[in-house]
Amino acid sequence: MRRPRPTRPARKRHRHAEPGAAPGTLVSHPGAAPPTLHLMAYGGAEFQEVQLESAAQLAGYRGRHRVLWLDVEGVGHAATLEEIGAAFGLHRLALEDVTHTAQRAKFEAYDDHDFIVARMIHAHERVAESEQLALFLGVDFVLTFQDGKPHDCLGPLRERIRRRHGRIRDLGADYLAYSILDAVVDSHFPALERISDRLDEIEDQVLVMPTRDAAMRIHSLKRELLTLRRATWPLREVFNVMTRDESPRICDETRLFLRDCYDHVVRQMDLIETYREMCADMMDLYLSGVSQRMNEVMKVLTLIATIFLPLTFIAGVYGMNFDPDSSPWNMPELRWYLGYPLSLALMAGTTIWMLVYFRRKGWIGEGRGHNPTDGGAPPAADAEHREGTNSGGGQG
């Protein structure tokens, strides 16, 4: 069954403010509906989870719980974002970055809140897509803004809060922010695992039969790795700043957990760079395999042409129209009783001699350098064996 050709994902267009607009200008997307507002409020044994109808309802929950987590799905409705910003005192420049969903991962500290941008990875069967997650961290609140995709990586975290697994409901907003960022970082691992499996599959295909489909799949993987690199690389600086800067909203215990996130990001970057090198090596292997196949085809055609060259010469000689009656030197073989069988035997003998000669030279078959009946290894393999033995002699 023929494998479907991988398709290039459509480039997503992002809406920005008009050139020359005032800083902090919020632009609504055409036809954008009000976002979904999902609120979790907890503190120890207290827990409340509601779906808000509008941002005006937030006033009834501020100050009543230890931690508020407002998850906003949809960033295209400017009026709702302005209401949320006014309720929590968010800086307008940060709100403007929320609406621009092509932001690079970053960390910015303001007077009474921190603003963090990260990118979640949606690992589908063939394409890894990234989605911006904007997070505001205050003393008693965490706000998250998403594009409104149907699925995110925060479902297990919500279940932990509902069922009070772990210490998350006994700690502050900074630990909740860490848990969200940890889930975002962990969302990169499934995509990397899928890419690893596909790399093994493509490598087997390239080794057995390099085809154009394999080259296109390698190119598709390189694009996905580029997407992952853009989402992962800036996170190193984000966690580095969060663990080293003395932000009053992040306690020392939470910084220890953030260091673990930093280690995960470093590990992911190592995997991404390794997979990118593997893609480059497999592309070289593919080109080498295609070149080798072409050389084999040209080798066969050259051997056929070389073998038929003397046969054509013999046939051409006896095809000349010299009259043997005019001179005894004019092709006396034409009057021989076995002249025709002799010419055929001459052609067959020439062919056999050339095949034997080509084989002894090593141009076809295994050549005279290696005799499989004597039990010895070919010179190249023997040399490789000696080299490997010398290089590994120091190991136990």
Secondary structure, DSSP 4 states (H G I P E B T S, - for coil): -PPPPPPPPPPPP---PPTTPPTT---PPTTPPPPEEEEEEEETTEEEEEEESSGGGGGGTTTTSSEEEEEEE----HHHHHHHHHHHT--HHHHHHHH-TTPPPEEEE-SS-EEEEEEEEEE-SS-EEEEEEEEEE-SSEEEEEE---S--S-HHHHHHHHHT-TTGGGS-HHHHHHHHHHHHHHTHHHHHHHHHHHHHHHHHHHHH---HHHHHHHHHHHHHHHHHHHHHHHHHHHHHHHHHS--TTS-HHHHHHHHHHHHHHHHHHHHHHHHHHHHHHHHHHHHHHHHHHHHHHHHHHHHHHHHHHHHHHHHHHTTS---TTT-TTS-GGGGSTTHHHHHHHHHHHHHHHHHHHHHHHTSSTT-TT--GGG-PPPHHHHHHHHHHHHHTTT--
